[in-house]
Amino acid sequence: MSDQSKSLRPSKFFGPTLGTGLLLLIMSIGLAVLASDNLFGIGLGWFTFLMGIMLVLMGTLQNQSVGNPLFDRARKTRLA
């Protein structure tokens, strides 16, 4: 794969779930600040804020490595 096509790929940490969550967090905070007299807007911003937190947490968990290689190797040698 060429260097140019590698640079066009999104980074491993900033995936679509994390990016969408951050966007929702920023939009909900902006809605609550700019439309502070509108109770419906504040309620909508609150639920959007909760969805943004959920997406950010899902995005960070998605990027975690699965398992510990030292533990997996020790378990395989014990079972063999």
Steps between C-alpha positions, in 0.01 A plus 500: 500500500638840412574768757230726355220246549618432857476870583139514382389236751353624828717450803444196720405702807265753343244263350148581379336420833731721705481782247121494488484499880726802527291683240181425692658618826607830347163554332303423817709737712462769234124445491469529877710819505343674200138401568495516877147648509350210303414205727440265207846587365660431836322163523604411146855609581503282811408185309746591225766546767429153640518345153830679439647364823387150403660527156826637641520212749419245228768652278766482769409141590507403134866606480612298803719198441337168578679288756847501643752312283711395801196360678385315185846346453518389865153348483586304184816358655313395816227325303741315273 
